[in-house]
Amino acid sequence: MAGRFITVQCPDCENEQTLFEKASTTVACAVCGNTLARPTGGLADIDADVTEVVEAR
């Protein structure tokens, strides 16, 4: 598989958000704007707690 979606929890406001683990752009929290992930050219640098790996069916 080329990549997975993950659910992360924002460390500031505890909002849960789903994102692609190989994000190509900076991902911000939809509630407070805190940076959750930064692109690195491969797997994104995740700055939040991963709570779930979403399975593709």
CHARMM internal coordinates of N, CA and C (Angstrom, degrees):
IC EDIT
DIST 1 N 1 CA 1.4566
DIST 1 CA 1 C 1.5284
ANGL 1 N 1 CA 1 C 108.34
DIST 1 C 2 N 1.3044
ANGL 1 CA 1 C 2 N 116.64
DIHE 1 N 1 CA 1 C 2 N 143.04
DIST 2 N 2 CA 1.4513
ANGL 1 C 2 N 2 CA 122.24
DIHE 1 CA 1 C 2 N 2 CA -175.99
DIST 2 CA 2 C 1.5219
ANGL 2 N 2 CA 2 C 113.47
DIHE 1 C 2 N 2 CA 2 C -76.74
DIST 2 C 3 N 1.2962
ANGL 2 CA 2 C 3 N 118.21
DIHE 2 N 2 CA 2 C 3 N -24.09
DIST 3 N 3 CA 1.4559
ANGL 2 C 3 N 3 CA 121.88
DIHE 2 CA 2 C 3 N 3 CA -178.67
DIST 3 CA 3 C 1.5142
ANGL 3 N 3 CA 3 C 110.12
DIHE 2 C 3 N 3 CA 3 C 178.46
DIST 3 C 4 N 1.3220
ANGL 3 CA 3 C 4 N 115.27
DIHE 3 N 3 CA 3 C 4 N 166.79
DIST 4 N 4 CA 1.4628
ANGL 3 C 4 N 4 CA 120.44
DIHE 3 CA 3 C 4 N 4 CA -178.99
DIST 4 CA 4 C 1.5180
ANGL 4 N 4 CA 4 C 109.72
DIHE 3 C 4 N 4 CA 4 C -127.33
DIST 4 C 5 N 1.3037
ANGL 4 CA 4 C 5 N 114.93
DIHE 4 N 4 CA 4 C 5 N 160.63
DIST 5 N 5 CA 1.4512
ANGL 4 C 5 N 5 CA 120.66
DIHE 4 CA 4 C 5 N 5 CA 170.91
DIST 5 CA 5 C 1.5261
ANGL 5 N 5 CA 5 C 107.15
DIHE 4 C 5 N 5 CA 5 C -96.88
DIST 5 C 6 N 1.3163
ANGL 5 CA 5 C 6 N 116.23
DIHE 5 N 5 CA 5 C 6 N 142.74
DIST 6 N 6 CA 1.4608
ANGL 5 C 6 N 6 CA 121.48
DIHE 5 CA 5 C 6 N 6 CA 179.25
DIST 6 CA 6 C 1.5173
ANGL 6 N 6 CA 6 C 109.26
DIHE 5 C 6 N 6 CA 6 C -129.59
DIST 6 C 7 N 1.3184
ANGL 6 CA 6 C 7 N 115.36
DIHE 6 N 6 CA 6 C 7 N 150.51
DIST 7 N 7 CA 1.4601
ANGL 6 C 7 N 7 CA 120.90
DIHE 6 CA 6 C 7 N 7 CA 173.97
DIST 7 CA 7 C 1.5131
ANGL 7 N 7 CA 7 C 107.04
DIHE 6 C 7 N 7 CA 7 C -103.43
DIST 7 C 8 N 1.3280
ANGL 7 CA 7 C 8 N 116.34
DIHE 7 N 7 CA 7 C 8 N 128.49
DIST 8 N 8 CA 1.4617
ANGL 7 C 8 N 8 CA 121.61
DIHE 7 CA 7 C 8 N 8 CA -178.90
DIST 8 CA 8 C 1.5248
ANGL 8 N 8 CA 8 C 109.49
DIHE 7 C 8 N 8 CA 8 C -121.72
DIST 8 C 9 N 1.3265
ANGL 8 CA 8 C 9 N 115.61
DIHE 8 N 8 CA 8 C 9 N 157.62
DIST 9 N 9 CA 1.4582
ANGL 8 C 9 N 9 CA 121.18
DIHE 8 CA 8 C 9 N 9 CA 177.47
DIST 9 CA 9 C 1.5220
ANGL 9 N 9 CA 9 C 108.38
DIHE 8 C 9 N 9 CA 9 C -115.23
DIST 9 C 10 N 1.3238
ANGL 9 CA 9 C 10 N 115.44
DIHE 9 N 9 CA 9 C 10 N 126.28
DIST 10 N 10 CA 1.4593
ANGL 9 C 10 N 10 CA 121.87
DIHE 9 CA 9 C 10 N 10 CA -179.65
DIST 10 CA 10 C 1.5317
ANGL 10 N 10 CA 10 C 109.44
DIHE 9 C 10 N 10 CA 10 C -63.86
DIST 10 C 11 N 1.3335
ANGL 10 CA 10 C 11 N 117.82
DIHE 10 N 10 CA 10 C 11 N 130.88
DIST 11 N 11 CA 1.4684
ANGL 10 C 11 N 11 CA 120.17
DIHE 10 CA 10 C 11 N 11 CA 179.72
DIST 11 CA 11 C 1.5267
ANGL 11 N 11 CA 11 C 113.54
DIHE 10 C 11 N 11 CA 11 C -70.80
DIST 11 C 12 N 1.3350
ANGL 11 CA 11 C 12 N 117.95
DIHE 11 N 11 CA 11 C 12 N -18.65
DIST 12 N 12 CA 1.4644
ANGL 11 C 12 N 12 CA 120.86
DIHE 11 CA 11 C 12 N 12 CA -179.02
DIST 12 CA 12 C 1.5317
ANGL 12 N 12 CA 12 C 112.94
DIHE 11 C 12 N 12 CA 12 C -88.11
DIST 12 C 13 N 1.3355
ANGL 12 CA 12 C 13 N 116.85
DIHE 12 N 12 CA 12 C 13 N -51.21
DIST 13 N 13 CA 1.4779
ANGL 12 C 13 N 13 CA 119.62
DIHE 12 CA 12 C 13 N 13 CA -173.34
DIST 13 CA 13 C 1.5289
ANGL 13 N 13 CA 13 C 113.63
DIHE 12 C 13 N 13 CA 13 C -113.86
DIST 13 C 14 N 1.3268
ANGL 13 CA 13 C 14 N 117.52
DIHE 13 N 13 CA 13 C 14 N -2.91
DIST 14 N 14 CA 1.4665
ANGL 13 C 14 N 14 CA 124.83
DIHE 13 CA 13 C 14 N 14 CA 178.93
DIST 14 CA 14 C 1.5237
ANGL 14 N 14 CA 14 C 113.92
DIHE 13 C 14 N 14 CA 14 C 66.51
DIST 14 C 15 N 1.3284
ANGL 14 CA 14 C 15 N 118.01
DIHE 14 N 14 CA 14 C 15 N 16.74
DIST 15 N 15 CA 1.4654
ANGL 14 C 15 N 15 CA 122.07
DIHE 14 CA 14 C 15 N 15 CA 174.11
DIST 15 CA 15 C 1.5260
ANGL 15 N 15 CA 15 C 108.85
DIHE 14 C 15 N 15 CA 15 C -67.70
DIST 15 C 16 N 1.3336
ANGL 15 CA 15 C 16 N 117.64
DIHE 15 N 15 CA 15 C 16 N 137.44
DIST 16 N 16 CA 1.4563
ANGL 15 C 16 N 16 CA 121.17
DIHE 15 CA 15 C 16 N 16 CA 175.07
DIST 16 CA 16 C 1.5216
ANGL 16 N 16 CA 16 C 109.36
DIHE 15 C 16 N 16 CA 16 C -97.01
DIST 16 C 17 N 1.3251
ANGL 16 CA 16 C 17 N 115.07
DIHE 16 N 16 CA 16 C 17 N 136.96
DIST 17 N 17 CA 1.4573
ANGL 16 C 17 N 17 CA 120.61
DIHE 16 CA 16 C 17 N 17 CA -176.21
DIST 17 CA 17 C 1.5218
ANGL 17 N 17 CA 17 C 108.40
DIHE 16 C 17 N 17 CA 17 C -143.90
DIST 17 C 18 N 1.3344
ANGL 17 CA 17 C 18 N 116.97
DIHE 17 N 17 CA 17 C 18 N 141.97
DIST 18 N 18 CA 1.4580
ANGL 17 C 18 N 18 CA 122.37
DIHE 17 CA 17 C 18 N 18 CA 179.03
DIST 18 CA 18 C 1.5209
ANGL 18 N 18 CA 18 C 109.09
DIHE 17 C 18 N 18 CA 18 C -99.44
DIST 18 C 19 N 1.3430
ANGL 18 CA 18 C 19 N 116.04
DIHE 18 N 18 CA 18 C 19 N 134.34
DIST 19 N 19 CA 1.4591
ANGL 18 C 19 N 19 CA 120.80
DIHE 18 CA 18 C 19 N 19 CA 179.73
DIST 19 CA 19 C 1.5167
ANGL 19 N 19 CA 19 C 110.33
DIHE 18 C 19 N 19 CA 19 C -145.10
DIST 19 C 20 N 1.3145
ANGL 19 CA 19 C 20 N 116.42
DIHE 19 N 19 CA 19 C 20 N 164.95
DIST 20 N 20 CA 1.4616
ANGL 19 C 20 N 20 CA 122.68
DIHE 19 CA 19 C 20 N 20 CA 179.35
DIST 20 CA 20 C 1.5182
ANGL 20 N 20 CA 20 C 108.21
DIHE 19 C 20 N 20 CA 20 C -83.07
DIST 20 C 21 N 1.3488
ANGL 20 CA 20 C 21 N 116.95
DIHE 20 N 20 CA 20 C 21 N 133.73
DIST 21 N 21 CA 1.4646
ANGL 20 C 21 N 21 CA 119.49
DIHE 20 CA 20 C 21 N 21 CA -175.69
DIST 21 CA 21 C 1.5245
ANGL 21 N 21 CA 21 C 113.46
DIHE 20 C 21 N 21 CA 21 C -68.83
DIST 21 C 22 N 1.3291
ANGL 21 CA 21 C 22 N 117.54
DIHE 21 N 21 CA 21 C 22 N -14.20
DIST 22 N 22 CA 1.4650
ANGL 21 C 22 N 22 CA 121.43
DIHE 21 CA 21 C 22 N 22 CA 176.28
DIST 22 CA 22 C 1.5292
ANGL 22 N 22 CA 22 C 109.45
DIHE 21 C 22 N 22 CA 22 C -112.02
DIST 22 C 23 N 1.3079
ANGL 22 CA 22 C 23 N 116.52
DIHE 22 N 22 CA 22 C 23 N 49.53
DIST 23 N 23 CA 1.4676
ANGL 22 C 23 N 23 CA 122.01
DIHE 22 CA 22 C 23 N 23 CA -176.78
DIST 23 CA 23 C 1.5302
ANGL 23 N 23 CA 23 C 110.63
DIHE 22 C 23 N 23 CA 23 C -57.72
DIST 23 C 24 N 1.3205
ANGL 23 CA 23 C 24 N 116.22
DIHE 23 N 23 CA 23 C 24 N 134.99
DIST 24 N 24 CA 1.4640
ANGL 23 C 24 N 24 CA 120.79
DIHE 23 CA 23 C 24 N 24 CA -179.30
DIST 24 CA 24 C 1.5250
ANGL 24 N 24 CA 24 C 112.28
DIHE 23 C 24 N 24 CA 24 C -99.02
DIST 24 C 25 N 1.3157
ANGL 24 CA 24 C 25 N 116.63
DIHE 24 N 24 CA 24 C 25 N -4.47
DIST 25 N 25 CA 1.4616
ANGL 24 C 25 N 25 CA 122.24
DIHE 24 CA 24 C 25 N 25 CA 175.63
DIST 25 CA 25 C 1.5269
ANGL 25 N 25 CA 25 C 108.45
DIHE 24 C 25 N 25 CA 25 C -133.81
DIST 25 C 26 N 1.3051
ANGL 25 CA 25 C 26 N 116.59
DIHE 25 N 25 CA 25 C 26 N 162.89
DIST 26 N 26 CA 1.4651
ANGL 25 C 26 N 26 CA 120.74
DIHE 25 CA 25 C 26 N 26 CA 177.20
DIST 26 CA 26 C 1.5244
ANGL 26 N 26 CA 26 C 108.66
DIHE 25 C 26 N 26 CA 26 C -66.31
DIST 26 C 27 N 1.3350
ANGL 26 CA 26 C 27 N 115.89
DIHE 26 N 26 CA 26 C 27 N 133.26
DIST 27 N 27 CA 1.4672
ANGL 26 C 27 N 27 CA 121.44
DIHE 26 CA 26 C 27 N 27 CA 179.64
DIST 27 CA 27 C 1.5231
ANGL 27 N 27 CA 27 C 108.12
DIHE 26 C 27 N 27 CA 27 C -106.95
DIST 27 C 28 N 1.3359
ANGL 27 CA 27 C 28 N 115.96
DIHE 27 N 27 CA 27 C 28 N 123.58
DIST 28 N 28 CA 1.4642
ANGL 27 C 28 N 28 CA 121.86
DIHE 27 CA 27 C 28 N 28 CA 179.34
DIST 28 CA 28 C 1.5194
ANGL 28 N 28 CA 28 C 109.75
DIHE 27 C 28 N 28 CA 28 C -108.02
DIST 28 C 29 N 1.3191
ANGL 28 CA 28 C 29 N 116.25
DIHE 28 N 28 CA 28 C 29 N 151.98
DIST 29 N 29 CA 1.4590
ANGL 28 C 29 N 29 CA 122.08
DIHE 28 CA 28 C 29 N 29 CA 175.96
DIST 29 CA 29 C 1.5262
ANGL 29 N 29 CA 29 C 108.82
DIHE 28 C 29 N 29 CA 29 C -62.38
DIST 29 C 30 N 1.3212
ANGL 29 CA 29 C 30 N 116.21
DIHE 29 N 29 CA 29 C 30 N 134.57
DIST 30 N 30 CA 1.4681
ANGL 29 C 30 N 30 CA 120.70
DIHE 29 CA 29 C 30 N 30 CA -178.76
DIST 30 CA 30 C 1.5243
ANGL 30 N 30 CA 30 C 112.26
DIHE 29 C 30 N 30 CA 30 C -70.96
DIST 30 C 31 N 1.3390
ANGL 30 CA 30 C 31 N 117.70
DIHE 30 N 30 CA 30 C 31 N -17.97
DIST 31 N 31 CA 1.4614
ANGL 30 C 31 N 31 CA 120.94
DIHE 30 CA 30 C 31 N 31 CA -177.58
DIST 31 CA 31 C 1.5281
ANGL 31 N 31 CA 31 C 111.69
DIHE 30 C 31 N 31 CA 31 C -95.67
DIST 31 C 32 N 1.3361
ANGL 31 CA 31 C 32 N 116.66
DIHE 31 N 31 CA 31 C 32 N -54.76
DIST 32 N 32 CA 1.4686
ANGL 31 C 32 N 32 CA 119.23
DIHE 31 CA 31 C 32 N 32 CA -172.84
DIST 32 CA 32 C 1.5329
ANGL 32 N 32 CA 32 C 114.38
DIHE 31 C 32 N 32 CA 32 C -108.38
DIST 32 C 33 N 1.3343
ANGL 32 CA 32 C 33 N 118.36
DIHE 32 N 32 CA 32 C 33 N -11.41
DIST 33 N 33 CA 1.4571
ANGL 32 C 33 N 33 CA 121.25
DIHE 32 CA 32 C 33 N 33 CA 178.01
DIST 33 CA 33 C 1.5187
ANGL 33 N 33 CA 33 C 115.10
DIHE 32 C 33 N 33 CA 33 C 86.46
DIST 33 C 34 N 1.3347
ANGL 33 CA 33 C 34 N 118.04
DIHE 33 N 33 CA 33 C 34 N 1.86
DIST 34 N 34 CA 1.4610
ANGL 33 C 34 N 34 CA 121.90
DIHE 33 CA 33 C 34 N 34 CA 178.25
DIST 34 CA 34 C 1.5314
ANGL 34 N 34 CA 34 C 109.51
DIHE 33 C 34 N 34 CA 34 C -63.27
DIST 34 C 35 N 1.3340
ANGL 34 CA 34 C 35 N 118.34
DIHE 34 N 34 CA 34 C 35 N 142.05
DIST 35 N 35 CA 1.4550
ANGL 34 C 35 N 35 CA 121.76
DIHE 34 CA 34 C 35 N 35 CA 178.63
DIST 35 CA 35 C 1.5290
ANGL 35 N 35 CA 35 C 109.96
DIHE 34 C 35 N 35 CA 35 C -72.27
DIST 35 C 36 N 1.3458
ANGL 35 CA 35 C 36 N 116.01
DIHE 35 N 35 CA 35 C 36 N 123.89
DIST 36 N 36 CA 1.4645
ANGL 35 C 36 N 36 CA 121.81
DIHE 35 CA 35 C 36 N 36 CA 179.75
DIST 36 CA 36 C 1.5233
ANGL 36 N 36 CA 36 C 112.41
DIHE 35 C 36 N 36 CA 36 C -99.26
DIST 36 C 37 N 1.3363
ANGL 36 CA 36 C 37 N 117.34
DIHE 36 N 36 CA 36 C 37 N -32.47
DIST 37 N 37 CA 1.4607
ANGL 36 C 37 N 37 CA 120.80
DIHE 36 CA 36 C 37 N 37 CA -178.33
DIST 37 CA 37 C 1.5212
ANGL 37 N 37 CA 37 C 109.82
DIHE 36 C 37 N 37 CA 37 C -151.61
DIST 37 C 38 N 1.3441
ANGL 37 CA 37 C 38 N 114.85
DIHE 37 N 37 CA 37 C 38 N 145.05
DIST 38 N 38 CA 1.4586
ANGL 37 C 38 N 38 CA 121.98
DIHE 37 CA 37 C 38 N 38 CA 177.23
DIST 38 CA 38 C 1.5230
ANGL 38 N 38 CA 38 C 108.68
DIHE 37 C 38 N 38 CA 38 C -124.55
DIST 38 C 39 N 1.3333
ANGL 38 CA 38 C 39 N 118.37
DIHE 38 N 38 CA 38 C 39 N 138.74
DIST 39 N 39 CA 1.4639
ANGL 38 C 39 N 39 CA 120.69
DIHE 38 CA 38 C 39 N 39 CA -179.81
DIST 39 CA 39 C 1.5258
ANGL 39 N 39 CA 39 C 111.28
DIHE 38 C 39 N 39 CA 39 C -70.20
DIST 39 C 40 N 1.3406
ANGL 39 CA 39 C 40 N 115.86
DIHE 39 N 39 CA 39 C 40 N 146.82
DIST 40 N 40 CA 1.4615
ANGL 39 C 40 N 40 CA 120.86
DIHE 39 CA 39 C 40 N 40 CA 178.68
DIST 40 CA 40 C 1.5262
ANGL 40 N 40 CA 40 C 112.18
DIHE 39 C 40 N 40 CA 40 C -130.31
DIST 40 C 41 N 1.3364
ANGL 40 CA 40 C 41 N 117.83
DIHE 40 N 40 CA 40 C 41 N -0.95
DIST 41 N 41 CA 1.4549
ANGL 40 C 41 N 41 CA 121.06
DIHE 40 CA 40 C 41 N 41 CA -176.32
DIST 41 CA 41 C 1.5148
ANGL 41 N 41 CA 41 C 111.56
DIHE 40 C 41 N 41 CA 41 C 98.54
DIST 41 C 42 N 1.3029
ANGL 41 CA 41 C 42 N 117.31
DIHE 41 N 41 CA 41 C 42 N -8.49
DIST 42 N 42 CA 1.4668
ANGL 41 C 42 N 42 CA 124.14
DIHE 41 CA 41 C 42 N 42 CA 176.63
DIST 42 CA 42 C 1.5135
ANGL 42 N 42 CA 42 C 106.54
DIHE 41 C 42 N 42 CA 42 C -145.07
DIST 42 C 43 N 1.3328
ANGL 42 CA 42 C 43 N 115.82
DIHE 42 N 42 CA 42 C 43 N -124.76
DIST 43 N 43 CA 1.4582
ANGL 42 C 43 N 43 CA 119.42
DIHE 42 CA 42 C 43 N 43 CA 174.49
DIST 43 CA 43 C 1.5176
ANGL 43 N 43 CA 43 C 108.79
DIHE 42 C 43 N 43 CA 43 C -66.21
DIST 43 C 44 N 1.3148
ANGL 43 CA 43 C 44 N 115.99
DIHE 43 N 43 CA 43 C 44 N 137.15
DIST 44 N 44 CA 1.4612
ANGL 43 C 44 N 44 CA 121.01
DIHE 43 CA 43 C 44 N 44 CA -179.16
DIST 44 CA 44 C 1.5267
ANGL 44 N 44 CA 44 C 110.44
DIHE 43 C 44 N 44 CA 44 C -69.22
DIST 44 C 45 N 1.3115
ANGL 44 CA 44 C 45 N 116.39
DIHE 44 N 44 CA 44 C 45 N 152.48
DIST 45 N 45 CA 1.4656
ANGL 44 C 45 N 45 CA 122.64
DIHE 44 CA 44 C 45 N 45 CA 174.43
DIST 45 CA 45 C 1.5251
ANGL 45 N 45 CA 45 C 106.37
DIHE 44 C 45 N 45 CA 45 C -83.81
DIST 45 C 46 N 1.3342
ANGL 45 CA 45 C 46 N 117.18
DIHE 45 N 45 CA 45 C 46 N 107.73
DIST 46 N 46 CA 1.4598
ANGL 45 C 46 N 46 CA 123.14
DIHE 45 CA 45 C 46 N 46 CA -174.56
DIST 46 CA 46 C 1.5260
ANGL 46 N 46 CA 46 C 109.68
DIHE 45 C 46 N 46 CA 46 C -88.97
DIST 46 C 47 N 1.3381
ANGL 46 CA 46 C 47 N 116.92
DIHE 46 N 46 CA 46 C 47 N 123.99
DIST 47 N 47 CA 1.4641
ANGL 46 C 47 N 47 CA 122.56
DIHE 46 CA 46 C 47 N 47 CA 179.99
DIST 47 CA 47 C 1.5279
ANGL 47 N 47 CA 47 C 111.72
DIHE 46 C 47 N 47 CA 47 C -105.05
DIST 47 C 48 N 1.3207
ANGL 47 CA 47 C 48 N 117.33
DIHE 47 N 47 CA 47 C 48 N 24.19
DIST 48 N 48 CA 1.4599
ANGL 47 C 48 N 48 CA 122.48
DIHE 47 CA 47 C 48 N 48 CA -178.30
DIST 48 CA 48 C 1.5256
ANGL 48 N 48 CA 48 C 108.45
DIHE 47 C 48 N 48 CA 48 C -136.85
DIST 48 C 49 N 1.3244
ANGL 48 CA 48 C 49 N 115.98
DIHE 48 N 48 CA 48 C 49 N 169.59
DIST 49 N 49 CA 1.4631
ANGL 48 C 49 N 49 CA 120.94
DIHE 48 CA 48 C 49 N 49 CA 178.27
DIST 49 CA 49 C 1.5203
ANGL 49 N 49 CA 49 C 109.40
DIHE 48 C 49 N 49 CA 49 C -82.09
DIST 49 C 50 N 1.3465
ANGL 49 CA 49 C 50 N 116.75
DIHE 49 N 49 CA 49 C 50 N 124.99
DIST 50 N 50 CA 1.4546
ANGL 49 C 50 N 50 CA 121.21
DIHE 49 CA 49 C 50 N 50 CA 176.03
DIST 50 CA 50 C 1.5253
ANGL 50 N 50 CA 50 C 107.70
DIHE 49 C 50 N 50 CA 50 C -77.89
DIST 50 C 51 N 1.3310
ANGL 50 CA 50 C 51 N 116.71
DIHE 50 N 50 CA 50 C 51 N 121.93
DIST 51 N 51 CA 1.4588
ANGL 50 C 51 N 51 CA 120.55
DIHE 50 CA 50 C 51 N 51 CA -178.09
DIST 51 CA 51 C 1.5188
ANGL 51 N 51 CA 51 C 112.65
DIHE 50 C 51 N 51 CA 51 C -103.73
DIST 51 C 52 N 1.3409
ANGL 51 CA 51 C 52 N 117.25
DIHE 51 N 51 CA 51 C 52 N -21.98
DIST 52 N 52 CA 1.4646
ANGL 51 C 52 N 52 CA 120.03
DIHE 51 CA 51 C 52 N 52 CA -177.21
DIST 52 CA 52 C 1.5124
ANGL 52 N 52 CA 52 C 110.11
DIHE 51 C 52 N 52 CA 52 C -161.40
DIST 52 C 53 N 1.3380
ANGL 52 CA 52 C 53 N 115.54
DIHE 52 N 52 CA 52 C 53 N 144.94
DIST 53 N 53 CA 1.4605
ANGL 52 C 53 N 53 CA 122.02
DIHE 52 CA 52 C 53 N 53 CA 169.88
DIST 53 CA 53 C 1.5161
ANGL 53 N 53 CA 53 C 105.75
DIHE 52 C 53 N 53 CA 53 C -103.22
DIST 53 C 54 N 1.3271
ANGL 53 CA 53 C 54 N 116.33
DIHE 53 N 53 CA 53 C 54 N 120.88
DIST 54 N 54 CA 1.4644
ANGL 53 C 54 N 54 CA 121.27
DIHE 53 CA 53 C 54 N 54 CA -176.53
DIST 54 CA 54 C 1.5168
ANGL 54 N 54 CA 54 C 108.30
DIHE 53 C 54 N 54 CA 54 C -81.79
DIST 54 C 55 N 1.3135
ANGL 54 CA 54 C 55 N 116.74
DIHE 54 N 54 CA 54 C 55 N 125.27
DIST 55 N 55 CA 1.4628
ANGL 54 C 55 N 55 CA 122.41
DIHE 54 CA 54 C 55 N 55 CA -179.64
DIST 55 CA 55 C 1.5174
ANGL 55 N 55 CA 55 C 110.12
DIHE 54 C 55 N 55 CA 55 C -84.99
DIST 55 C 56 N 1.3261
ANGL 55 CA 55 C 56 N 116.93
DIHE 55 N 55 CA 55 C 56 N 133.58
DIST 56 N 56 CA 1.4463
ANGL 55 C 56 N 56 CA 121.53
DIHE 55 CA 55 C 56 N 56 CA 174.49
DIST 56 CA 56 C 1.5284
ANGL 56 N 56 CA 56 C 108.13
DIHE 55 C 56 N 56 CA 56 C -89.29
DIST 56 C 57 N 1.3049
ANGL 56 CA 56 C 57 N 117.05
DIHE 56 N 56 CA 56 C 57 N 135.99
DIST 57 N 57 CA 1.4823
ANGL 56 C 57 N 57 CA 120.43
DIHE 56 CA 56 C 57 N 57 CA -178.14
DIST 57 CA 57 C 1.4968
ANGL 57 N 57 CA 57 C 110.50
DIHE 56 C 57 N 57 CA 57 C -115.29
END
COOR INIT
IC SEED 1 N 1 CA 1 C
IC BUILD
